[in-house]
């Protein structure tokens, strides 16, 4: 893998705008300074109740990995070559290893893209436990604006597991696609001069339906997660930022506040707009690893996490286009399932963001990154997973 030229990516020379913030070299600074580019809403913590990590540090020399061509790689070389900004390993809730790229501080709140989906999926579990959401209910029961849309006969369960049939493609790099107009609607890019962007909710209501039955095929579409965030807000009669704050961020005693991006009408980007510090990202992962409990308090229902990590029959996953990315794996409640011997599962974001959880080894690994071009290849995806598996083994 190629190395990174840190001088070339020096954020001091980058002029960040709405037109370039997703592109290198600007993204490396922009992902840590999103509030200067996009509209955000704070996800508050409780400054009077913080829970700092203990430490049990390992020698970095212990974290030597083998590349696919059997070349030994030090952990820092791997992190630099994969455009990592922050990396942390927890073992039984204590910091084993913590690393930041030049320019990133412990206090920086980094946009984590689709890791947001997994956070929202866990929030749904809390609202289900409170009796506010029924996963077998149809989406318009909560969001009447979607009656008659492609989501009219979609169940909340289909949103959670990405088994909604839509005529919509996650074409990140096609600037003339409907996905580009989707990004316009959430306020993440400039609209064409000849059109006024829709708000996110209006765009979601106009996505065309697909031809297959819902619930039969895994299809990774971010719009489903934004609908899921809309369902949460309507079911709980509160904003998504407030719900995450009161039900997850404050109860887990986060060290810092977080944020979520919103469109020009205030609709939150539940599919990828969350940003937080590396340590709080790890704290959420540790809560998941510990069965939803942290600091003696049950935050996310243990039964929801047990349901999340159970594969079920896996037929929808096997019918999907990514089945060979994680052979025998799956996707449940907005989390990816590795289905390996350690029962690992993870959250993943487009530019190289991860929360990797290995319950049997007691390990949580988090990674914040700013790859020059977002979408990973299958090989990059599997390389990163292999790194996490190896690191988890080395520290346990």
N, C-alpha and C positions, 0 to 999 in steps of 0.2 A: 504494500500500500504506500502511496506517495506521502512524503512528509509535508509539513505546513510551514509556510514562510510567514513567520510572525510579524516581520517588519511590513510586509505587503498588506497585512490585515490590520495594521495599527488603526484603531478607531479614531484617533485624533485627526486623520486625514479624510475621514468619511463625512460627507454631507448627506444626512439621512432625510429622505422624503417619502411620501406615500407611494411614489412611483418606483423607488429602489430598495425599500427597507427589507424586502424578502430576498434580495440578491447579494452575493458576495461582491466586494468586501464589506458592504454596508451592514449586512445582517448580523455580523458578530457584535457590533455595538448596539444595533437596533433591538435585538432580542432581549437586551438588558435594560433598554430605555424605551420600552413600548409606549409609555404614557406620553412621550414627546411626539409620537406618530399617530396613535389611535386614541379613541375615546375609551376610557376605562372607568370601572366602578370598583371601589375598595371592598375587599373581603376582610372584615376586621378580625383581629385576634384580641385577646385580653391582655393588655400590657402588665396587669397586676398578677397574672397567673401564667408563667412560662415554665417550660420543662426542658432544661438543658440536657444534652447527652453526656453520659460518661464516656471514657475512652479506654480502649485496650488495643493500642496501636501495634500493627505488624511492621516488620522491616520491609520497605518497598522491594528490596532485593528478593524477598520471598515470593513476590508476585511476578514470576517469570513465566511467560506463556509461549506456547509453540504455535507458530503460524501454520497455515495449510500446507506450506512447502517445507515444514519441519525446521524452520529457523527460530531460534529462541529470541523472544522479544521482551524487553522490560516493560512494565506497565505504563510508564510515562511515555515511552515511544509509541505504544498503542494508542494512548489517549491523544497525543499530539497529532498522530496520523489520521485520526478519525474526527478531527475538528472539535474535540471536547472542550467545553468551557468549565464544567464542574463535574466531579466524580466522587462518590462516597460509598463506602462499604460499611454496613452495620452487621455485627455478629452478636446475637442475643441482645439487641438493643443498645450496644456500645459501639462507638466508632472504631473500626479497625484501620481504615484508610480514608484520607480526605485530600483531594487535590483540586487546585484551581489553575486555569490558564492565566498568563499575564493579562491584566486588565479586568479580570472578574474578581469581585470582593465577596466575602462571606455574606454580606448584607444585600447583594444584588438580587433583584427579583427577575428571574428569567422566564420568558414566555415558554411554556412547555407543550404547546400545540396539542396533539391528540391524546396526550396523557390526561387532558381535561375530560375526555370521554369516560375514562375509568373512574375519575373522581365523581362525576355526575352519576355513573352507574351505581356507585356505592351510596350516594345520596338517595337514589331511588329506593334502595334497600331499606333505608331508614323510614322513608315515607310509606313504604309498603307495611312495615312493622307498625306504624302509627295508624294504619287503616285508611290512609288518604289516597293510596293508589292500588288498583287491582291490575296485575300484569296481564290478565285475560280480557280486560275491558278494551273496547275499541277507542282509538285516539280521539275522535270527535266528542266522546263523552266528556272529556276534559277540555278540549279545544274546539268549540263549535265552528270556528272559522274554517276548519278543515273538512267540514261536511261537503261531499261532492268532489273533493280533491283526490289525488292519488293515495292519500292517507286515510280515506274514508273507511275502508274495511281493514285497516291495519290495527293489530293489537299492540299494546305496550310491550308485550313479550317480543314481538317482531322487531320493534325499535331496539330493544336491549341486545338482541342477538344478531342484529344486522341481517335479517331475513325478509326485508321489505323489497318488493318488486317495483322498480322505478325505471323509467326511460331517462336515465341520468348517469353520467360517467364521471368518475373522480379523475379528471384529466388535468392534473396540476400544471403542466407545462404548456397547455394549449390556450393561448390568450384570446382565441376567438370562440371558445367553447361555452356551453351553458355553465360549466364550472367557473369560468372567469366571471360571468355575470353573477353567479352565486357569491364570489368573493367581493364583487362590487356591492352587493346587497348588504353584506355584513360590515362594510366600511373598510375593507382590507386593501383595496386598490382603487385607483382612479377609474371613473367610468369613461366610456367613449364620449367624445365631444357631442355626438348627435343623440345621446339618450340620457335621461335622468334615471339614476339607479333606484330600483325598488328597495323598500325596507326588507330585512331578512324574512319576516313573517309573511309578507306578501309574496316574496319569491318562493318560499316553501309551499305555499298554497297553489302555485302555478306549475310545479314540476309534473310532467306527464307520467301516467302510470306505465308500468311494464306489462309484459305479456304473460308472465308466469304467476302461479298462485303465491301469495305471501306465505312465508314460513317454510318454504321448501329448499331455498338456496341461499347460502351466505354470499352477500355482496356488500363490500365495505364502502359505505356511502355516508359522508359526514353529515349530510342533511338530516339523517335519521336521529343523530345525537342532538342536533339543534331542536328538532321537534320534541325530543325527550326532555330537554330543558324547559321548553314551553309547557309541556305536561306538568312538570314539577311545579312551576310557578302557579299554574291555574289550580292544581290539586291542593296546594298548601296555602294559596292566597298570599303569596309573598314573592319577593324577587329572588332570583337564583343566587345572587351575591349574598343576600341576607340569610338564605337557607344554608348555604355552605358555611358561612360564618358561625351561625348559631348552633348548627347540628354537627359540624365536623371541626372547623378551625379552632373555635374557642374550647370545645370539650377536649381536644387533643393537646391543648396548651401550646399552640404554635408560638414560635419565638418572634415571628414578624407577621404583619398583615400581608395579604396577597391582593390580587386584583383579577377582574375578568373584563375582557373587551366587550363593547356594546356597539350596536349600529346607531344611526342618527336618530332613531326613535327610542333608544334605550334597550332594545332586545339583546340579551346576552349571547355570546358565542359559546354555547355549551359544547360544541364540537372541537374547540381548539384555542379558546381565548384566555385560558387561565395562566397566571404567572405567579411565581413564588420563589423563595430562596431554596437553595439546594438542601439545606438542613430540614426545612419544613416539608419539602418533597419526600425526603427520607423518613420523616416522622409519620407522614401519612402511610407510606409503605410499611413501616413498622407496626402501625395500628392494624393494617390488613393482615400482616404476618401473624400477629398475636390474636387472631380470631376476632378482630374488631374492637379490642380493648386496649387501653393505654392509661397508665397511671392509676390503675385500679378502677377505671370507669369503662363500662361497655358503651361504645360510641356507635359502631356499625353492628347490626345483629349478627351474631355468630352463625345463625342458620342461613343468612343470606350469603355469607362468604363460603360456607360449605356447599351451598347450591351453586355458587359461581364457579367453584373449582371442580365440580363434578361434570364430566363430559357429556353424559347422557348418550343417546344413540349416535350422535355426530353425523347424521345423514346430510343435514344442510351444509355443514362444513365440507364434507366430502364432495358435494355437488358444486362447491364454489371454486373460483379461479385461483385461490391461494392455498389450496389443500396441500400442494407440494412444497410450500414454504415451511410448514411445520407438519411433517408427516405424522399422522395419528393425533394431531393437536386439535384445537378448536377455538371457539370464541363464544363467551357467555357473559351476559350482564355488563357488556362493554369492556371486558378483560380478555386478553389472549391467553390460551392454555398451551403449555409446552408438552404436556403429557409425557414427561420424562420420569426417570426413576425417583426423582426428588419432588415430584408433584409441583414443579415450578409453574408460575403464571406471571404475567407481566402486563404493564401498560406501555405503549409505544407512541412516539410522536415523530412526525415526518422528517425533521431535520436532525434526528439522532438523539431523541429524548427517550429515556427509559426509567421505569420502576420495575426492577426484576426481583421477584420474591421466591425464595427457596425455603418453604416451611420446614422441610425435614432437616435442613442444614442450619436453620435459624438465621438465615442470611437475607439481607435486603441490600440491593445495589441500585443506586440512582445515577443517572447521567444526563447532563444538560449539554447541548451541542449546537453548532451553527454550521452545518455542512454547506458548501457553496451552492449545491443544487439539492433541493429538498428530498424528492422521492428516492428511497433506497432501492437498489436492485435486490433480487432474492439472495445473491451472494453476500452483499453487505449486511443484510438483515440476519442471515445465518452466521456470518462472521461475528457480529456483535453478540448474538445469543451464545455462541461458543466461548467468547471472552467471559461473559457473565458466569456461565457454567464452570469454567476453569477457575475463575477467581473465587467463586463460592466454595469450591472444593479446597482451594489452597488456604482459605482463612478458617475453615471449619475443622 
